[in-house]
Amino acid sequence: MVQQAKAGWRADIAPYERPQMKRSVFQIVNTLVPFFVIWYLAYLSLSISYLLTLVLAIPAAGFLVRTFIIFHDCCHGSFFKNKVANEILGTVTGVLTCCPYHQWRRSHSIHHATSGNLNKRGTGDIWTLTVDEYVALPFFKRMYYRIYRNPFVMFFIGPIYIFLIDYRFNRRQAGMKERLNTYITNLGIIGIAVLLSWLLGWKEFLLVQGPIFFISGIAGIWLFYVQHQFEETYFEHEENWDYVKAALEGSSFYNLPKVLHWITGNIGFHHIHHLDPRVPNYYLEKVHNTNSMFRDVKSITLKTSIKSLQYRVWNEQSKKFVGFKEIKKITASYKLKSKLEQ
């Protein structure tokens, strides 16, 4: 399947690589306007019931995830044809989603270039070890890895650490443009928080923004996690790694209900996005439908994706993710095989 795809995928995707101004502008309107309206309604609901505020926080968080997809497309230069327009909108939506444009664009481009490559892990991806690597770690490093991969830590502590702490600082090798963009983003976040706290009250601001941030953060990390952390995903060492295979076999087709595809900016068609990140989010489904080879990739659903929570370590022998409980069985079989060979 992948060998056939190599021959024709560029021709099938090429017509969709050009963003359409009307569609991009319309997406800005149908994303940001509902977000701001629902946010304000959530604020008004504080005088009625905080339960109603929490209910309104759910769709508001959904539109914030959709805002992140616009930011994400700007980072790929696929939302507008104009580079400056992508940078301006990317920086603005980066403030709303707490993501510095240049910093995130760099790490994410590395993720795309190295996804599934066992020799080039560590930038813009989920920390993933092989069975052999995990077993070779000292006790305390194994415990650290287990804590990192714990669902509570990843999805509940993760959003706070990543979006509020980690993204606020530049890497050591960052250039001046990247550093300035991070500073501008930080000032924008602080400025909005101070302004709304002054206008509405700091408690009111936190009561509304807190759950919206938290829900959208959990959803964002979950989507990024499940897009590559499924049982039979793709991992290979540098000498065997293949870009097309990494896209079609190592990126999930998250087959969501239509409304969730819309609110998440079609990012569930992640195999198409990794095959060609120049395709705007609003064309991903069309590309998926143009070629039967794109539709034949392994898909996961809301129900089956829950299983990915048990995947912790990559087994190079079986080419599958396994849980921590299975590691003992695998290492025991290694030892038995070694003894028999001796």
Legacy VTK file of the C-alpha trace (Angstrom):
# vtk DataFile Version 3.0
C-alpha trace
ASCII
DATASET POLYDATA
POINTS 342 float
0.000 0.000 0.000
2.702 2.470 0.999
4.863 1.666 -2.049
1.908 2.424 -4.322
1.167 5.598 -2.388
4.709 6.822 -2.960
4.125 6.873 -6.701
0.966 8.976 -6.702
0.458 10.843 -3.463
2.072 14.098 -4.569
-0.149 14.384 -7.626
-3.253 13.685 -5.539
-2.379 16.194 -2.831
-0.831 19.022 -4.908
-4.172 20.738 -5.789
-4.946 21.129 -2.082
-1.657 22.705 -1.013
-2.837 26.223 -1.828
-4.825 27.954 0.941
-7.960 29.792 -0.081
-8.272 33.289 1.392
-12.079 33.220 1.698
-12.076 29.896 3.524
-9.275 30.954 5.843
-10.952 34.242 6.750
-14.297 32.485 7.237
-12.626 30.004 9.573
-11.183 32.850 11.642
-14.687 34.325 11.963
-16.485 31.065 12.748
-13.854 30.188 15.341
-12.901 33.366 17.197
-16.322 35.044 17.254
-18.075 32.033 18.887
-15.171 31.667 21.309
-15.406 35.266 22.519
-19.237 35.171 22.649
-19.320 31.946 24.687
-16.556 33.257 26.943
-18.642 36.369 27.697
-21.781 34.266 28.266
-19.787 32.120 30.693
-18.849 35.289 32.551
-22.489 36.429 32.692
-23.520 32.971 33.919
-21.449 33.441 37.086
-24.356 35.445 38.536
-26.731 32.541 37.814
-24.878 29.312 38.529
-21.250 28.227 38.385
-22.454 24.862 37.087
-23.792 26.718 34.028
-20.395 28.428 33.705
-18.685 25.022 33.655
-21.143 23.761 31.041
-20.386 26.781 28.821
-16.661 26.228 29.371
-16.877 22.993 27.360
-17.858 24.529 23.976
-15.589 27.508 24.672
-12.694 25.072 25.172
-13.659 23.374 21.914
-13.377 26.667 20.047
-10.038 27.323 21.745
-8.810 23.961 20.401
-10.041 25.072 16.962
-8.125 28.341 17.467
-5.017 26.272 18.152
-5.492 24.489 14.815
-5.446 27.873 13.070
-2.247 28.691 14.982
-0.887 25.279 13.984
-1.604 25.879 10.278
0.048 29.303 10.480
3.172 27.603 11.860
3.212 25.364 8.780
2.663 28.354 6.476
-0.496 26.684 5.215
-3.231 29.031 6.444
-2.353 31.994 4.214
-0.165 32.203 1.131
1.582 35.231 2.628
4.349 34.445 5.142
3.857 37.683 7.098
0.102 37.082 7.389
0.790 33.613 8.816
3.265 35.080 11.285
0.922 37.847 12.479
-2.119 35.587 12.888
0.082 32.847 14.337
1.404 35.223 16.986
-2.099 36.506 17.876
-3.606 33.016 18.129
-0.436 31.980 19.956
-1.256 34.503 22.670
-4.790 33.095 22.959
-3.488 29.516 23.190
-0.365 30.333 25.264
1.985 29.082 22.513
4.875 31.251 21.222
4.764 31.135 17.416
8.459 30.866 16.487
9.407 28.558 19.336
6.545 26.176 18.643
6.998 26.306 14.862
10.611 25.188 15.204
9.965 22.253 17.551
6.922 21.137 15.572
8.787 21.184 12.250
11.407 18.903 13.849
8.594 16.622 15.003
7.336 16.340 11.426
10.802 15.652 10.058
11.619 12.959 12.632
8.291 11.378 13.626
8.770 7.630 14.066
12.568 7.869 13.799
14.055 6.073 16.819
17.377 7.856 16.341
15.903 11.345 16.406
13.438 11.434 19.296
13.194 14.182 21.865
11.992 17.361 20.153
8.300 18.154 19.802
7.119 14.651 20.640
5.948 12.418 23.500
8.852 10.860 25.413
8.866 7.239 24.236
11.341 4.508 25.131
11.864 1.069 23.651
11.690 -1.995 25.896
15.478 -2.390 25.816
16.040 1.278 26.670
13.569 1.150 29.558
15.093 -2.016 31.045
18.596 -0.527 30.797
17.647 2.572 32.817
18.619 2.930 36.496
15.748 2.451 38.949
15.038 6.147 39.583
15.030 7.016 35.870
12.575 4.189 35.241
10.358 5.612 37.977
10.641 9.072 36.406
9.566 7.657 33.039
6.654 5.830 34.644
5.515 9.050 36.314
5.833 10.956 33.022
3.722 8.351 31.201
1.067 8.249 33.933
-2.248 9.495 32.436
-2.963 11.775 35.401
0.429 13.460 35.090
0.296 13.658 31.308
-3.230 14.993 30.901
-3.922 16.907 34.123
-0.533 18.236 35.224
0.800 18.331 31.659
-1.340 21.261 30.415
-0.300 23.435 33.349
3.396 22.667 32.954
3.577 22.843 29.153
1.328 25.802 28.358
1.866 27.964 31.450
5.495 27.197 32.353
7.548 25.460 29.667
6.451 27.654 26.739
7.274 30.815 28.654
11.029 30.259 28.312
13.332 30.281 25.298
15.761 27.484 24.523
19.446 28.369 24.907
20.167 28.339 21.165
17.153 30.482 20.239
17.806 33.347 17.847
16.767 36.931 18.491
13.561 36.680 16.426
12.420 33.598 18.310
13.279 35.177 21.663
11.408 38.400 20.867
8.356 36.451 19.733
8.305 34.510 23.008
8.584 37.779 24.983
5.767 39.345 22.917
3.581 36.273 23.487
4.257 36.352 27.237
3.455 40.059 27.421
0.269 39.477 25.425
-0.875 36.727 27.800
-0.113 38.849 30.865
-1.722 41.914 29.284
-4.994 40.124 28.527
-5.094 38.559 31.995
-4.471 41.920 33.713
-6.973 43.781 31.531
-9.780 41.266 32.026
-9.016 40.994 35.743
-9.289 44.798 35.988
-12.512 44.951 33.958
-14.267 41.861 35.339
-12.455 41.042 38.575
-9.563 38.620 38.981
-11.706 35.937 40.636
-14.281 36.130 37.851
-11.549 35.955 35.225
-10.020 32.841 36.776
-13.383 31.162 37.320
-14.138 31.503 33.596
-10.724 31.158 31.981
-9.493 28.428 34.337
-11.827 25.619 33.215
-11.651 26.721 29.560
-7.862 26.556 29.646
-7.835 23.259 31.518
-10.376 21.473 29.293
-8.767 22.701 26.066
-5.312 21.791 27.404
-6.392 18.234 28.202
-8.041 17.913 24.780
-4.963 19.279 23.014
-2.524 16.927 24.732
-4.886 13.991 24.222
-5.099 14.671 20.487
-1.333 14.976 20.165
-0.861 11.810 22.216
-3.346 9.583 20.408
-2.164 10.694 16.959
1.051 8.684 17.335
0.639 6.516 20.449
-1.528 3.712 19.112
-0.715 0.003 19.274
0.684 -0.685 15.805
2.157 2.697 15.019
5.450 3.160 13.173
8.932 3.383 14.674
12.168 2.526 12.877
15.841 3.327 13.206
17.378 5.902 10.888
18.628 3.381 8.303
15.137 1.904 7.833
13.037 4.995 8.482
10.770 6.160 5.658
8.894 9.487 5.542
5.799 8.179 3.755
5.520 5.135 6.006
5.942 7.339 9.065
3.026 9.474 7.846
0.635 6.745 6.698
1.460 4.110 9.294
2.743 6.191 12.205
0.050 8.901 12.284
-3.488 7.930 13.150
-6.705 8.503 11.274
-8.794 9.458 14.295
-12.261 8.659 12.951
-14.322 11.091 15.012
-17.966 12.165 14.707
-18.418 15.011 12.206
-18.939 17.680 14.859
-15.672 16.723 16.603
-13.799 16.720 13.297
-15.071 20.268 12.760
-14.264 21.575 16.236
-10.765 20.018 16.113
-10.013 21.415 12.671
-9.863 17.969 11.013
-6.636 17.160 12.846
-7.970 13.605 13.160
-6.889 13.160 9.535
-3.400 13.218 10.931
-1.924 10.820 8.401
-2.727 13.328 5.651
-1.329 16.199 7.672
1.956 14.379 8.231
2.150 13.348 4.598
1.877 16.990 3.538
1.689 19.705 6.251
1.211 22.355 3.532
-2.441 21.294 3.189
-4.752 23.637 5.182
-6.894 21.919 7.809
-10.104 22.530 5.864
-8.834 20.387 2.952
-7.577 17.388 4.958
-10.804 15.403 4.693
-11.026 16.011 0.941
-7.479 14.749 0.470
-8.320 11.706 2.586
-11.173 10.930 0.201
-9.230 11.450 -3.054
-7.233 8.245 -2.924
-8.329 4.851 -1.607
-4.806 4.282 -0.275
-5.256 7.217 2.112
-8.537 5.751 3.372
-7.049 2.299 3.886
-4.787 3.403 6.715
-5.439 2.064 10.203
-8.132 4.106 11.912
-9.013 4.536 15.563
-12.294 5.668 17.088
-13.211 7.384 20.348
-13.842 3.966 21.863
-10.680 2.228 20.638
-8.476 5.246 21.327
-9.017 4.801 25.074
-6.872 1.669 24.844
-3.876 3.847 24.016
-3.727 4.888 27.682
-2.226 1.496 28.496
0.615 1.858 25.982
3.890 2.851 27.599
6.924 1.349 25.828
7.706 0.423 22.217
8.579 -3.222 21.612
10.991 -3.339 18.656
10.531 -7.094 18.302
6.749 -7.140 17.867
6.533 -3.590 16.431
3.837 -2.751 18.951
3.308 -0.634 22.053
3.133 -2.546 25.306
2.285 -1.708 28.898
4.628 -1.798 31.885
3.150 -5.132 33.033
4.165 -6.805 29.783
7.809 -5.744 30.087
8.567 -8.433 32.678
7.246 -11.140 30.346
9.238 -9.754 27.428
12.509 -9.506 29.371
11.949 -13.001 30.797
11.575 -14.379 27.272
14.788 -12.542 26.283
16.678 -14.246 29.132
15.239 -17.660 28.303
16.163 -17.294 24.650
19.685 -16.207 25.609
20.128 -19.272 27.847
18.894 -21.622 25.112
21.282 -20.085 22.609
24.174 -20.641 25.004
LINES 1 343
342 0 1 2 3 4 5 6 7 8 9 10 11 12 13 14 15 16 17 18 19 20 21 22 23 24 25 26 27 28 29 30 31 32 33 34 35 36 37 38 39 40 41 42 43 44 45 46 47 48 49 50 51 52 53 54 55 56 57 58 59 60 61 62 63 64 65 66 67 68 69 70 71 72 73 74 75 76 77 78 79 80 81 82 83 84 85 86 87 88 89 90 91 92 93 94 95 96 97 98 99 100 101 102 103 104 105 106 107 108 109 110 111 112 113 114 115 116 117 118 119 120 121 122 123 124 125 126 127 128 129 130 131 132 133 134 135 136 137 138 139 140 141 142 143 144 145 146 147 148 149 150 151 152 153 154 155 156 157 158 159 160 161 162 163 164 165 166 167 168 169 170 171 172 173 174 175 176 177 178 179 180 181 182 183 184 185 186 187 188 189 190 191 192 193 194 195 196 197 198 199 200 201 202 203 204 205 206 207 208 209 210 211 212 213 214 215 216 217 218 219 220 221 222 223 224 225 226 227 228 229 230 231 232 233 234 235 236 237 238 239 240 241 242 243 244 245 246 247 248 249 250 251 252 253 254 255 256 257 258 259 260 261 262 263 264 265 266 267 268 269 270 271 272 273 274 275 276 277 278 279 280 281 282 283 284 285 286 287 288 289 290 291 292 293 294 295 296 297 298 299 300 301 302 303 304 305 306 307 308 309 310 311 312 313 314 315 316 317 318 319 320 321 322 323 324 325 326 327 328 329 330 331 332 333 334 335 336 337 338 339 340 341
